[in-house]
Amino acid sequence: MEAVKVFERKDVPLEWEYDDDADTLYLSFGKPKAALGLDIGEGVVVRYDEQAHEVVGLTIVGVGRRLEEYVKNKS
């Protein structure tokens, strides 16, 4: 089995978009592109390019709610 390339390309800019209605943060390493979504649990989906064998992004569901809970519990 071939290893997955996660963050090998340091020169690729991080792009992001937040959907307030869905409370979802989309992170892309480079320009967003079609990829396989792998649900790794707790609202995190890894976007994986099967041809390049590399992670091309992350989707985090409920990020605003989680941040509110974290801040509330730290107070």
PDB file of N, H, CA, C and O in Angstrom:
ATOM      1  N   MET A   1       0.844  -1.194   0.000  1.00  0.00           N
ATOM      2  CA  MET A   1       0.000   0.000   0.000  1.00  0.00           C
ATOM      3  C   MET A   1       0.883   1.249   0.000  1.00  0.00           C
ATOM      4  O   MET A   1       1.839   1.352   0.768  1.00  0.00           O
ATOM      5  N   GLU A   2       0.545   2.177  -0.863  1.00  0.00           N
ATOM      6  H   GLU A   2      -0.232   2.093  -1.487  1.00  0.00           H
ATOM      7  CA  GLU A   2       1.316   3.403  -0.983  1.00  0.00           C
ATOM      8  C   GLU A   2       0.923   4.395   0.110  1.00  0.00           C
ATOM      9  O   GLU A   2      -0.249   4.504   0.468  1.00  0.00           O
ATOM     10  N   ALA A   3       1.903   5.109   0.632  1.00  0.00           N
ATOM     11  H   ALA A   3       2.856   5.020   0.341  1.00  0.00           H
ATOM     12  CA  ALA A   3       1.643   6.102   1.675  1.00  0.00           C
ATOM     13  C   ALA A   3       0.864   7.280   1.093  1.00  0.00           C
ATOM     14  O   ALA A   3       1.005   7.614  -0.084  1.00  0.00           O
ATOM     15  N   VAL A   4       0.053   7.894   1.925  1.00  0.00           N
ATOM     16  H   VAL A   4      -0.061   7.623   2.881  1.00  0.00           H
ATOM     17  CA  VAL A   4      -0.733   9.060   1.527  1.00  0.00           C
ATOM     18  C   VAL A   4       0.102  10.314   1.746  1.00  0.00           C
ATOM     19  O   VAL A   4       0.672  10.511   2.819  1.00  0.00           O
ATOM     20  N   LYS A   5       0.170  11.161   0.720  1.00  0.00           N
ATOM     21  H   LYS A   5      -0.293  11.001  -0.151  1.00  0.00           H
ATOM     22  CA  LYS A   5       0.866  12.440   0.849  1.00  0.00           C
ATOM     23  C   LYS A   5      -0.108  13.421   1.494  1.00  0.00           C
ATOM     24  O   LYS A   5      -1.195  13.661   0.968  1.00  0.00           O
ATOM     25  N   VAL A   6       0.277  13.972   2.608  1.00  0.00           N
ATOM     26  H   VAL A   6       1.160  13.777   3.035  1.00  0.00           H
ATOM     27  CA  VAL A   6      -0.620  14.887   3.295  1.00  0.00           C
ATOM     28  C   VAL A   6      -0.202  16.335   3.065  1.00  0.00           C
ATOM     29  O   VAL A   6      -0.938  17.094   2.435  1.00  0.00           O
ATOM     30  N   PHE A   7       0.924  16.715   3.547  1.00  0.00           N
ATOM     31  H   PHE A   7       1.522  16.098   4.058  1.00  0.00           H
ATOM     32  CA  PHE A   7       1.344  18.112   3.429  1.00  0.00           C
ATOM     33  C   PHE A   7       2.753  18.218   2.856  1.00  0.00           C
ATOM     34  O   PHE A   7       3.567  18.996   3.354  1.00  0.00           O
ATOM     35  N   GLU A   8       3.041  17.458   1.834  1.00  0.00           N
ATOM     36  H   GLU A   8       2.380  16.826   1.429  1.00  0.00           H
ATOM     37  CA  GLU A   8       4.381  17.465   1.262  1.00  0.00           C
ATOM     38  C   GLU A   8       4.669  18.729   0.466  1.00  0.00           C
ATOM     39  O   GLU A   8       5.818  19.168   0.413  1.00  0.00           O
ATOM     40  N   ARG A   9       3.663  19.319  -0.148  1.00  0.00           N
ATOM     41  H   ARG A   9       2.730  18.962  -0.105  1.00  0.00           H
ATOM     42  CA  ARG A   9       3.870  20.510  -0.979  1.00  0.00           C
ATOM     43  C   ARG A   9       3.630  21.760  -0.151  1.00  0.00           C
ATOM     44  O   ARG A   9       2.496  22.221  -0.017  1.00  0.00           O
ATOM     45  N   LYS A  10       4.694  22.297   0.397  1.00  0.00           N
ATOM     46  H   LYS A  10       5.615  21.922   0.289  1.00  0.00           H
ATOM     47  CA  LYS A  10       4.596  23.483   1.257  1.00  0.00           C
ATOM     48  C   LYS A  10       4.318  24.762   0.461  1.00  0.00           C
ATOM     49  O   LYS A  10       3.890  25.766   1.032  1.00  0.00           O
ATOM     50  N   ASP A  11       4.561  24.730  -0.858  1.00  0.00           N
ATOM     51  H   ASP A  11       4.909  23.915  -1.321  1.00  0.00           H
ATOM     52  CA  ASP A  11       4.381  25.912  -1.688  1.00  0.00           C
ATOM     53  C   ASP A  11       2.934  26.136  -2.118  1.00  0.00           C
ATOM     54  O   ASP A  11       2.627  27.148  -2.749  1.00  0.00           O
ATOM     55  N   VAL A  12       2.053  25.214  -1.788  1.00  0.00           N
ATOM     56  H   VAL A  12       2.302  24.392  -1.276  1.00  0.00           H
ATOM     57  CA  VAL A  12       0.650  25.311  -2.198  1.00  0.00           C
ATOM     58  C   VAL A  12      -0.101  26.193  -1.200  1.00  0.00           C
ATOM     59  O   VAL A  12      -0.064  25.935   0.003  1.00  0.00           O
ATOM     60  N   PRO A  13      -0.784  27.234  -1.692  1.00  0.00           N
ATOM     61  CA  PRO A  13      -1.516  28.113  -0.779  1.00  0.00           C
ATOM     62  C   PRO A  13      -2.745  27.423  -0.185  1.00  0.00           C
ATOM     63  O   PRO A  13      -3.370  26.575  -0.821  1.00  0.00           O
ATOM     64  N   LEU A  14      -3.067  27.801   1.024  1.00  0.00           N
ATOM     65  H   LEU A  14      -2.559  28.491   1.541  1.00  0.00           H
ATOM     66  CA  LEU A  14      -4.264  27.300   1.689  1.00  0.00           C
ATOM     67  C   LEU A  14      -5.421  28.217   1.317  1.00  0.00           C
ATOM     68  O   LEU A  14      -5.349  29.428   1.526  1.00  0.00           O
ATOM     69  N   GLU A  15      -6.477  27.646   0.771  1.00  0.00           N
ATOM     70  H   GLU A  15      -6.535  26.662   0.602  1.00  0.00           H
ATOM     71  CA  GLU A  15      -7.682  28.407   0.460  1.00  0.00           C
ATOM     72  C   GLU A  15      -8.787  27.922   1.385  1.00  0.00           C
ATOM     73  O   GLU A  15      -8.848  26.740   1.723  1.00  0.00           O
ATOM     74  N   TRP A  16      -9.658  28.836   1.793  1.00  0.00           N
ATOM     75  H   TRP A  16      -9.608  29.797   1.519  1.00  0.00           H
ATOM     76  CA  TRP A  16     -10.735  28.433   2.687  1.00  0.00           C
ATOM     77  C   TRP A  16     -12.009  29.207   2.373  1.00  0.00           C
ATOM     78  O   TRP A  16     -11.995  30.294   1.794  1.00  0.00           O
ATOM     79  N   GLU A  17     -13.113  28.586   2.789  1.00  0.00           N
ATOM     80  H   GLU A  17     -13.125  27.703   3.259  1.00  0.00           H
ATOM     81  CA  GLU A  17     -14.431  29.208   2.652  1.00  0.00           C
ATOM     82  C   GLU A  17     -15.274  28.719   3.820  1.00  0.00           C
ATOM     83  O   GLU A  17     -15.250  27.539   4.171  1.00  0.00           O
ATOM     84  N   TYR A  18     -16.020  29.645   4.416  1.00  0.00           N
ATOM     85  H   TYR A  18     -16.040  30.603   4.130  1.00  0.00           H
ATOM     86  CA  TYR A  18     -16.905  29.284   5.522  1.00  0.00           C
ATOM     87  C   TYR A  18     -18.344  29.493   5.082  1.00  0.00           C
ATOM     88  O   TYR A  18     -18.693  30.566   4.590  1.00  0.00           O
ATOM     89  N   ASP A  19     -19.185  28.475   5.253  1.00  0.00           N
ATOM     90  H   ASP A  19     -18.902  27.603   5.653  1.00  0.00           H
ATOM     91  CA  ASP A  19     -20.612  28.547   4.945  1.00  0.00           C
ATOM     92  C   ASP A  19     -21.345  28.742   6.262  1.00  0.00           C
ATOM     93  O   ASP A  19     -21.492  27.807   7.049  1.00  0.00           O
ATOM     94  N   ASP A  20     -21.803  29.967   6.493  1.00  0.00           N
ATOM     95  H   ASP A  20     -21.684  30.727   5.854  1.00  0.00           H
ATOM     96  CA  ASP A  20     -22.458  30.311   7.757  1.00  0.00           C
ATOM     97  C   ASP A  20     -23.746  29.524   7.962  1.00  0.00           C
ATOM     98  O   ASP A  20     -24.030  29.083   9.076  1.00  0.00           O
ATOM     99  N   ASP A  21     -24.530  29.343   6.901  1.00  0.00           N
ATOM    100  H   ASP A  21     -24.300  29.701   5.997  1.00  0.00           H
ATOM    101  CA  ASP A  21     -25.794  28.611   7.020  1.00  0.00           C
ATOM    102  C   ASP A  21     -25.570  27.162   7.424  1.00  0.00           C
ATOM    103  O   ASP A  21     -26.324  26.617   8.230  1.00  0.00           O
ATOM    104  N   ALA A  22     -24.549  26.542   6.875  1.00  0.00           N
ATOM    105  H   ALA A  22     -23.937  26.985   6.220  1.00  0.00           H
ATOM    106  CA  ALA A  22     -24.258  25.135   7.173  1.00  0.00           C
ATOM    107  C   ALA A  22     -23.268  24.986   8.325  1.00  0.00           C
ATOM    108  O   ALA A  22     -23.006  23.870   8.772  1.00  0.00           O
ATOM    109  N   ASP A  23     -22.709  26.110   8.816  1.00  0.00           N
ATOM    110  H   ASP A  23     -22.921  27.017   8.453  1.00  0.00           H
ATOM    111  CA  ASP A  23     -21.678  26.097   9.861  1.00  0.00           C
ATOM    112  C   ASP A  23     -20.565  25.113   9.483  1.00  0.00           C
ATOM    113  O   ASP A  23     -20.186  24.235  10.259  1.00  0.00           O
ATOM    114  N   THR A  24     -20.062  25.296   8.267  1.00  0.00           N
ATOM    115  H   THR A  24     -20.370  26.009   7.637  1.00  0.00           H
ATOM    116  CA  THR A  24     -19.065  24.376   7.725  1.00  0.00           C
ATOM    117  C   THR A  24     -17.885  25.155   7.164  1.00  0.00           C
ATOM    118  O   THR A  24     -18.057  26.138   6.443  1.00  0.00           O
ATOM    119  N   LEU A  25     -16.681  24.700   7.507  1.00  0.00           N
ATOM    120  H   LEU A  25     -16.541  23.902   8.092  1.00  0.00           H
ATOM    121  CA  LEU A  25     -15.442  25.296   7.019  1.00  0.00           C
ATOM    122  C   LEU A  25     -14.826  24.365   5.986  1.00  0.00           C
ATOM    123  O   LEU A  25     -14.618  23.179   6.242  1.00  0.00           O
ATOM    124  N   TYR A  26     -14.537  24.922   4.815  1.00  0.00           N
ATOM    125  H   TYR A  26     -14.705  25.885   4.607  1.00  0.00           H
ATOM    126  CA  TYR A  26     -13.912  24.162   3.730  1.00  0.00           C
ATOM    127  C   TYR A  26     -12.476  24.655   3.571  1.00  0.00           C
ATOM    128  O   TYR A  26     -12.252  25.839   3.322  1.00  0.00           O
ATOM    129  N   LEU A  27     -11.516  23.767   3.712  1.00  0.00           N
ATOM    130  H   LEU A  27     -11.697  22.805   3.915  1.00  0.00           H
ATOM    131  CA  LEU A  27     -10.102  24.086   3.532  1.00  0.00           C
ATOM    132  C   LEU A  27      -9.590  23.329   2.320  1.00  0.00           C
ATOM    133  O   LEU A  27      -9.830  22.130   2.183  1.00  0.00           O
ATOM    134  N   SER A  28      -8.888  24.029   1.441  1.00  0.00           N
ATOM    135  H   SER A  28      -8.693  25.003   1.553  1.00  0.00           H
ATOM    136  CA  SER A  28      -8.316  23.387   0.256  1.00  0.00           C
ATOM    137  C   SER A  28      -6.837  23.721   0.183  1.00  0.00           C
ATOM    138  O   SER A  28      -6.435  24.863   0.407  1.00  0.00           O
ATOM    139  N   PHE A  29      -6.038  22.724  -0.128  1.00  0.00           N
ATOM    140  H   PHE A  29      -6.365  21.797  -0.310  1.00  0.00           H
ATOM    141  CA  PHE A  29      -4.609  22.915  -0.315  1.00  0.00           C
ATOM    142  C   PHE A  29      -4.405  23.146  -1.805  1.00  0.00           C
ATOM    143  O   PHE A  29      -4.350  22.196  -2.586  1.00  0.00           O
ATOM    144  N   GLY A  30      -4.294  24.419  -2.200  1.00  0.00           N
ATOM    145  H   GLY A  30      -4.339  25.191  -1.566  1.00  0.00           H
ATOM    146  CA  GLY A  30      -4.291  24.800  -3.601  1.00  0.00           C
ATOM    147  C   GLY A  30      -5.717  25.073  -4.044  1.00  0.00           C
ATOM    148  O   GLY A  30      -6.620  25.182  -3.214  1.00  0.00           O
ATOM    149  N   LYS A  31      -5.920  25.184  -5.337  1.00  0.00           N
ATOM    150  H   LYS A  31      -5.187  25.096  -6.012  1.00  0.00           H
ATOM    151  CA  LYS A  31      -7.263  25.433  -5.881  1.00  0.00           C
ATOM    152  C   LYS A  31      -8.170  24.249  -5.555  1.00  0.00           C
ATOM    153  O   LYS A  31      -7.758  23.099  -5.710  1.00  0.00           O
ATOM    154  N   PRO A  32      -9.408  24.517  -5.101  1.00  0.00           N
ATOM    155  CA  PRO A  32     -10.335  23.412  -4.831  1.00  0.00           C
ATOM    156  C   PRO A  32     -10.552  22.564  -6.085  1.00  0.00           C
ATOM    157  O   PRO A  32     -10.670  23.091  -7.191  1.00  0.00           O
ATOM    158  N   LYS A  33     -10.603  21.249  -5.896  1.00  0.00           N
ATOM    159  H   LYS A  33     -10.507  20.821  -4.997  1.00  0.00           H
ATOM    160  CA  LYS A  33     -10.851  20.349  -7.024  1.00  0.00           C
ATOM    161  C   LYS A  33     -11.650  19.148  -6.552  1.00  0.00           C
ATOM    162  O   LYS A  33     -11.733  18.859  -5.358  1.00  0.00           O
ATOM    163  N   ALA A  34     -12.232  18.461  -7.511  1.00  0.00           N
ATOM    164  H   ALA A  34     -12.166  18.695  -8.481  1.00  0.00           H
ATOM    165  CA  ALA A  34     -13.030  17.278  -7.193  1.00  0.00           C
ATOM    166  C   ALA A  34     -12.149  16.236  -6.516  1.00  0.00           C
ATOM    167  O   ALA A  34     -11.004  16.019  -6.913  1.00  0.00           O
ATOM    168  N   ALA A  35     -12.695  15.599  -5.493  1.00  0.00           N
ATOM    169  H   ALA A  35     -13.625  15.775  -5.170  1.00  0.00           H
ATOM    170  CA  ALA A  35     -11.940  14.592  -4.754  1.00  0.00           C
ATOM    171  C   ALA A  35     -12.909  13.678  -4.019  1.00  0.00           C
ATOM    172  O   ALA A  35     -14.088  13.996  -3.864  1.00  0.00           O
ATOM    173  N   LEU A  36     -12.405  12.565  -3.578  1.00  0.00           N
ATOM    174  H   LEU A  36     -11.447  12.307  -3.704  1.00  0.00           H
ATOM    175  CA  LEU A  36     -13.175  11.618  -2.788  1.00  0.00           C
ATOM    176  C   LEU A  36     -13.266  12.135  -1.360  1.00  0.00           C
ATOM    177  O   LEU A  36     -12.253  12.528  -0.782  1.00  0.00           O
ATOM    178  N   GLY A  37     -14.467  12.141  -0.783  1.00  0.00           N
ATOM    179  H   GLY A  37     -15.290  11.822  -1.253  1.00  0.00           H
ATOM    180  CA  GLY A  37     -14.643  12.567   0.602  1.00  0.00           C
ATOM    181  C   GLY A  37     -14.594  11.373   1.534  1.00  0.00           C
ATOM    182  O   GLY A  37     -15.373  10.431   1.389  1.00  0.00           O
ATOM    183  N   LEU A  38     -13.678  11.411   2.493  1.00  0.00           N
ATOM    184  H   LEU A  38     -13.045  12.176   2.611  1.00  0.00           H
ATOM    185  CA  LEU A  38     -13.534  10.335   3.474  1.00  0.00           C
ATOM    186  C   LEU A  38     -13.936  10.862   4.842  1.00  0.00           C
ATOM    187  O   LEU A  38     -13.226  11.678   5.430  1.00  0.00           O
ATOM    188  N   ASP A  39     -15.070  10.401   5.347  1.00  0.00           N
ATOM    189  H   ASP A  39     -15.647   9.738   4.869  1.00  0.00           H
ATOM    190  CA  ASP A  39     -15.565  10.835   6.651  1.00  0.00           C
ATOM    191  C   ASP A  39     -14.746  10.138   7.728  1.00  0.00           C
ATOM    192  O   ASP A  39     -14.847   8.924   7.902  1.00  0.00           O
ATOM    193  N   ILE A  40     -13.932  10.909   8.454  1.00  0.00           N
ATOM    194  H   ILE A  40     -13.850  11.896   8.313  1.00  0.00           H
ATOM    195  CA  ILE A  40     -13.092  10.310   9.493  1.00  0.00           C
ATOM    196  C   ILE A  40     -13.695  10.494  10.883  1.00  0.00           C
ATOM    197  O   ILE A  40     -13.056  10.188  11.890  1.00  0.00           O
ATOM    198  N   GLY A  41     -14.922  10.994  10.932  1.00  0.00           N
ATOM    199  H   GLY A  41     -15.442  11.243  10.114  1.00  0.00           H
ATOM    200  CA  GLY A  41     -15.638  11.103  12.198  1.00  0.00           C
ATOM    201  C   GLY A  41     -15.584  12.494  12.799  1.00  0.00           C
ATOM    202  O   GLY A  41     -14.754  13.324  12.429  1.00  0.00           O
ATOM    203  N   GLU A  42     -16.489  12.723  13.734  1.00  0.00           N
ATOM    204  H   GLU A  42     -17.163  12.049  14.034  1.00  0.00           H
ATOM    205  CA  GLU A  42     -16.597  13.975  14.479  1.00  0.00           C
ATOM    206  C   GLU A  42     -16.720  15.193  13.567  1.00  0.00           C
ATOM    207  O   GLU A  42     -16.199  16.265  13.876  1.00  0.00           O
ATOM    208  N   GLY A  43     -17.417  15.018  12.435  1.00  0.00           N
ATOM    209  H   GLY A  43     -17.839  14.147  12.184  1.00  0.00           H
ATOM    210  CA  GLY A  43     -17.687  16.132  11.542  1.00  0.00           C
ATOM    211  C   GLY A  43     -16.536  16.530  10.643  1.00  0.00           C
ATOM    212  O   GLY A  43     -16.562  17.610  10.052  1.00  0.00           O
ATOM    213  N   VAL A  44     -15.529  15.684  10.525  1.00  0.00           N
ATOM    214  H   VAL A  44     -15.508  14.807  11.005  1.00  0.00           H
ATOM    215  CA  VAL A  44     -14.375  15.995   9.677  1.00  0.00           C
ATOM    216  C   VAL A  44     -14.372  15.069   8.460  1.00  0.00           C
ATOM    217  O   VAL A  44     -14.438  13.846   8.588  1.00  0.00           O
ATOM    218  N   VAL A  45     -14.294  15.680   7.282  1.00  0.00           N
ATOM    219  H   VAL A  45     -14.241  16.674   7.178  1.00  0.00           H
ATOM    220  CA  VAL A  45     -14.211  14.932   6.030  1.00  0.00           C
ATOM    221  C   VAL A  45     -12.886  15.302   5.367  1.00  0.00           C
ATOM    222  O   VAL A  45     -12.604  16.478   5.139  1.00  0.00           O
ATOM    223  N   VAL A  46     -12.083  14.295   5.062  1.00  0.00           N
ATOM    224  H   VAL A  46     -12.312  13.340   5.247  1.00  0.00           H
ATOM    225  CA  VAL A  46     -10.825  14.497   4.351  1.00  0.00           C
ATOM    226  C   VAL A  46     -11.110  14.366   2.866  1.00  0.00           C
ATOM    227  O   VAL A  46     -11.716  13.383   2.438  1.00  0.00           O
ATOM    228  N   ARG A  47     -10.680  15.345   2.071  1.00  0.00           N
ATOM    229  H   ARG A  47     -10.188  16.143   2.419  1.00  0.00           H
ATOM    230  CA  ARG A  47     -10.854  15.272   0.624  1.00  0.00           C
ATOM    231  C   ARG A  47      -9.562  14.729   0.024  1.00  0.00           C
ATOM    232  O   ARG A  47      -8.491  15.319   0.168  1.00  0.00           O
ATOM    233  N   TYR A  48      -9.691  13.593  -0.648  1.00  0.00           N
ATOM    234  H   TYR A  48     -10.561  13.114  -0.765  1.00  0.00           H
ATOM    235  CA  TYR A  48      -8.537  12.821  -1.104  1.00  0.00           C
ATOM    236  C   TYR A  48      -8.555  12.644  -2.617  1.00  0.00           C
ATOM    237  O   TYR A  48      -9.545  12.179  -3.182  1.00  0.00           O
ATOM    238  N   ASP A  49      -7.460  13.014  -3.267  1.00  0.00           N
ATOM    239  H   ASP A  49      -6.656  13.392  -2.808  1.00  0.00           H
ATOM    240  CA  ASP A  49      -7.298  12.833  -4.712  1.00  0.00           C
ATOM    241  C   ASP A  49      -6.717  11.440  -4.932  1.00  0.00           C
ATOM    242  O   ASP A  49      -5.547  11.193  -4.639  1.00  0.00           O
ATOM    243  N   GLU A  50      -7.545  10.532  -5.452  1.00  0.00           N
ATOM    244  H   GLU A  50      -8.495  10.732  -5.691  1.00  0.00           H
ATOM    245  CA  GLU A  50      -7.119   9.138  -5.628  1.00  0.00           C
ATOM    246  C   GLU A  50      -6.015   8.983  -6.666  1.00  0.00           C
ATOM    247  O   GLU A  50      -5.157   8.111  -6.528  1.00  0.00           O
ATOM    248  N   GLN A  51      -6.024   9.810  -7.694  1.00  0.00           N
ATOM    249  H   GLN A  51      -6.721  10.519  -7.806  1.00  0.00           H
ATOM    250  CA  GLN A  51      -5.001   9.689  -8.739  1.00  0.00           C
ATOM    251  C   GLN A  51      -3.635  10.154  -8.247  1.00  0.00           C
ATOM    252  O   GLN A  51      -2.620   9.520  -8.537  1.00  0.00           O
ATOM    253  N   ALA A  52      -3.605  11.254  -7.509  1.00  0.00           N
ATOM    254  H   ALA A  52      -4.429  11.770  -7.274  1.00  0.00           H
ATOM    255  CA  ALA A  52      -2.339  11.803  -7.015  1.00  0.00           C
ATOM    256  C   ALA A  52      -1.929  11.191  -5.677  1.00  0.00           C
ATOM    257  O   ALA A  52      -0.807  11.390  -5.212  1.00  0.00           O
ATOM    258  N   HIS A  53      -2.852  10.442  -5.060  1.00  0.00           N
ATOM    259  H   HIS A  53      -3.764  10.281  -5.437  1.00  0.00           H
ATOM    260  CA  HIS A  53      -2.607   9.846  -3.737  1.00  0.00           C
ATOM    261  C   HIS A  53      -2.230  10.911  -2.706  1.00  0.00           C
ATOM    262  O   HIS A  53      -1.257  10.773  -1.965  1.00  0.00           O
ATOM    263  N   GLU A  54      -3.039  11.981  -2.684  1.00  0.00           N
ATOM    264  H   GLU A  54      -3.830  12.092  -3.286  1.00  0.00           H
ATOM    265  CA  GLU A  54      -2.747  13.037  -1.722  1.00  0.00           C
ATOM    266  C   GLU A  54      -4.030  13.674  -1.197  1.00  0.00           C
ATOM    267  O   GLU A  54      -5.061  13.689  -1.869  1.00  0.00           O
ATOM    268  N   VAL A  55      -3.934  14.190   0.006  1.00  0.00           N
ATOM    269  H   VAL A  55      -3.096  14.178   0.551  1.00  0.00           H
ATOM    270  CA  VAL A  55      -5.027  14.933   0.616  1.00  0.00           C
ATOM    271  C   VAL A  55      -5.039  16.320  -0.021  1.00  0.00           C
ATOM    272  O   VAL A  55      -4.014  17.000  -0.064  1.00  0.00           O
ATOM    273  N   VAL A  56      -6.209  16.735  -0.516  1.00  0.00           N
ATOM    274  H   VAL A  56      -7.042  16.183  -0.481  1.00  0.00           H
ATOM    275  CA  VAL A  56      -6.320  18.038  -1.178  1.00  0.00           C
ATOM    276  C   VAL A  56      -7.180  19.015  -0.384  1.00  0.00           C
ATOM    277  O   VAL A  56      -7.323  20.174  -0.773  1.00  0.00           O
ATOM    278  N   GLY A  57      -7.754  18.552   0.728  1.00  0.00           N
ATOM    279  H   GLY A  57      -7.638  17.610   1.043  1.00  0.00           H
ATOM    280  CA  GLY A  57      -8.554  19.458   1.530  1.00  0.00           C
ATOM    281  C   GLY A  57      -9.223  18.776   2.700  1.00  0.00           C
ATOM    282  O   GLY A  57      -9.170  17.557   2.858  1.00  0.00           O
ATOM    283  N   LEU A  58      -9.855  19.603   3.518  1.00  0.00           N
ATOM    284  H   LEU A  58      -9.898  20.594   3.390  1.00  0.00           H
ATOM    285  CA  LEU A  58     -10.610  19.142   4.682  1.00  0.00           C
ATOM    286  C   LEU A  58     -11.927  19.901   4.727  1.00  0.00           C
ATOM    287  O   LEU A  58     -11.994  21.065   4.333  1.00  0.00           O
ATOM    288  N   THR A  59     -12.961  19.248   5.200  1.00  0.00           N
ATOM    289  H   THR A  59     -12.907  18.302   5.520  1.00  0.00           H
ATOM    290  CA  THR A  59     -14.243  19.886   5.465  1.00  0.00           C
ATOM    291  C   THR A  59     -14.551  19.639   6.933  1.00  0.00           C
ATOM    292  O   THR A  59     -14.515  18.501   7.401  1.00  0.00           O
ATOM    293  N   ILE A  60     -14.855  20.719   7.661  1.00  0.00           N
ATOM    294  H   ILE A  60     -14.885  21.643   7.281  1.00  0.00           H
ATOM    295  CA  ILE A  60     -15.154  20.596   9.089  1.00  0.00           C
ATOM    296  C   ILE A  60     -16.567  21.114   9.319  1.00  0.00           C
ATOM    297  O   ILE A  60     -16.845  22.301   9.151  1.00  0.00           O
ATOM    298  N   VAL A  61     -17.447  20.206   9.703  1.00  0.00           N
ATOM    299  H   VAL A  61     -17.220  19.242   9.839  1.00  0.00           H
ATOM    300  CA  VAL A  61     -18.855  20.533   9.930  1.00  0.00           C
ATOM    301  C   VAL A  61     -19.041  20.928  11.393  1.00  0.00           C
ATOM    302  O   VAL A  61     -18.517  20.269  12.290  1.00  0.00           O
ATOM    303  N   GLY A  62     -19.793  22.011  11.631  1.00  0.00           N
ATOM    304  H   GLY A  62     -20.219  22.547  10.902  1.00  0.00           H
ATOM    305  CA  GLY A  62     -20.087  22.443  12.993  1.00  0.00           C
ATOM    306  C   GLY A  62     -18.958  23.212  13.649  1.00  0.00           C
ATOM    307  O   GLY A  62     -18.862  23.237  14.876  1.00  0.00           O
ATOM    308  N   VAL A  63     -18.110  23.832  12.865  1.00  0.00           N
ATOM    309  H   VAL A  63     -18.188  23.811  11.868  1.00  0.00           H
ATOM    310  CA  VAL A  63     -16.924  24.496  13.417  1.00  0.00           C
ATOM    311  C   VAL A  63     -17.292  25.683  14.313  1.00  0.00           C
ATOM    312  O   VAL A  63     -16.657  25.883  15.348  1.00  0.00           O
ATOM    313  N   GLY A  64     -18.288  26.462  13.942  1.00  0.00           N
ATOM    314  H   GLY A  64     -18.804  26.300  13.101  1.00  0.00           H
ATOM    315  CA  GLY A  64     -18.707  27.596  14.769  1.00  0.00           C
ATOM    316  C   GLY A  64     -19.277  27.145  16.105  1.00  0.00           C
ATOM    317  O   GLY A  64     -18.961  27.711  17.152  1.00  0.00           O
ATOM    318  N   ARG A  65     -20.118  26.123  16.056  1.00  0.00           N
ATOM    319  H   ARG A  65     -20.375  25.663  15.206  1.00  0.00           H
ATOM    320  CA  ARG A  65     -20.707  25.574  17.285  1.00  0.00           C
ATOM    321  C   ARG A  65     -19.612  25.037  18.195  1.00  0.00           C
ATOM    322  O   ARG A  65     -19.642  25.261  19.405  1.00  0.00           O
ATOM    323  N   ARG A  66     -18.651  24.333  17.621  1.00  0.00           N
ATOM    324  H   ARG A  66     -18.626  24.151  16.638  1.00  0.00           H
ATOM    325  CA  ARG A  66     -17.557  23.768  18.416  1.00  0.00           C
ATOM    326  C   ARG A  66     -16.729  24.862  19.074  1.00  0.00           C
ATOM    327  O   ARG A  66     -16.334  24.735  20.233  1.00  0.00           O
ATOM    328  N   LEU A  67     -16.465  25.940  18.332  1.00  0.00           N
ATOM    329  H   LEU A  67     -16.786  26.043  17.391  1.00  0.00           H
ATOM    330  CA  LEU A  67     -15.693  27.048  18.879  1.00  0.00           C
ATOM    331  C   LEU A  67     -16.441  27.710  20.029  1.00  0.00           C
ATOM    332  O   LEU A  67     -15.848  28.027  21.059  1.00  0.00           O
ATOM    333  N   GLU A  68     -17.742  27.918  19.852  1.00  0.00           N
ATOM    334  H   GLU A  68     -18.224  27.660  19.015  1.00  0.00           H
ATOM    335  CA  GLU A  68     -18.551  28.493  20.930  1.00  0.00           C
ATOM    336  C   GLU A  68     -18.497  27.627  22.179  1.00  0.00           C
ATOM    337  O   GLU A  68     -18.326  28.143  23.283  1.00  0.00           O
ATOM    338  N   GLU A  69     -18.641  26.308  22.017  1.00  0.00           N
ATOM    339  H   GLU A  69     -18.781  25.888  21.120  1.00  0.00           H
ATOM    340  CA  GLU A  69     -18.589  25.388  23.155  1.00  0.00           C
ATOM    341  C   GLU A  69     -17.228  25.433  23.833  1.00  0.00           C
ATOM    342  O   GLU A  69     -17.144  25.418  25.061  1.00  0.00           O
ATOM    343  N   TYR A  70     -16.165  25.488  23.045  1.00  0.00           N
ATOM    344  H   TYR A  70     -16.233  25.500  22.048  1.00  0.00           H
ATOM    345  CA  TYR A  70     -14.814  25.525  23.597  1.00  0.00           C
ATOM    346  C   TYR A  70     -14.608  26.788  24.427  1.00  0.00           C
ATOM    347  O   TYR A  70     -14.112  26.722  25.552  1.00  0.00           O
ATOM    348  N   VAL A  71     -14.992  27.944  23.869  1.00  0.00           N
ATOM    349  H   VAL A  71     -15.395  27.997  22.956  1.00  0.00           H
ATOM    350  CA  VAL A  71     -14.827  29.214  24.570  1.00  0.00           C
ATOM    351  C   VAL A  71     -15.676  29.229  25.837  1.00  0.00           C
ATOM    352  O   VAL A  71     -15.224  29.692  26.884  1.00  0.00           O
ATOM    353  N   LYS A  72     -16.892  28.727  25.745  1.00  0.00           N
ATOM    354  H   LYS A  72     -17.259  28.350  24.894  1.00  0.00           H
ATOM    355  CA  LYS A  72     -17.797  28.683  26.896  1.00  0.00           C
ATOM    356  C   LYS A  72     -17.212  27.824  28.012  1.00  0.00           C
ATOM    357  O   LYS A  72     -17.284  28.200  29.182  1.00  0.00           O
ATOM    358  N   ASN A  73     -16.636  26.683  27.666  1.00  0.00           N
ATOM    359  H   ASN A  73     -16.578  26.378  26.715  1.00  0.00           H
ATOM    360  CA  ASN A  73     -16.061  25.782  28.664  1.00  0.00           C
ATOM    361  C   ASN A  73     -14.757  26.309  29.249  1.00  0.00           C
ATOM    362  O   ASN A  73     -14.379  25.911  30.350  1.00  0.00           O
ATOM    363  N   LYS A  74     -14.065  27.189  28.543  1.00  0.00           N
ATOM    364  H   LYS A  74     -14.373  27.513  27.648  1.00  0.00           H
ATOM    365  CA  LYS A  74     -12.815  27.773  29.036  1.00  0.00           C
ATOM    366  C   LYS A  74     -13.066  28.957  29.957  1.00  0.00           C
ATOM    367  O   LYS A  74     -12.171  29.372  30.693  1.00  0.00           O
ATOM    368  N   SER A  75     -14.283  29.508  29.923  1.00  0.00           N
ATOM    369  H   SER A  75     -15.011  29.172  29.325  1.00  0.00           H
ATOM    370  CA  SER A  75     -14.603  30.692  30.741  1.00  0.00           C
ATOM    371  C   SER A  75     -14.804  30.337  32.183  1.00  0.00           C
ATOM    372  O   SER A  75     -15.078  31.213  33.003  1.00  0.00           O
TER     373      SER A  75
END
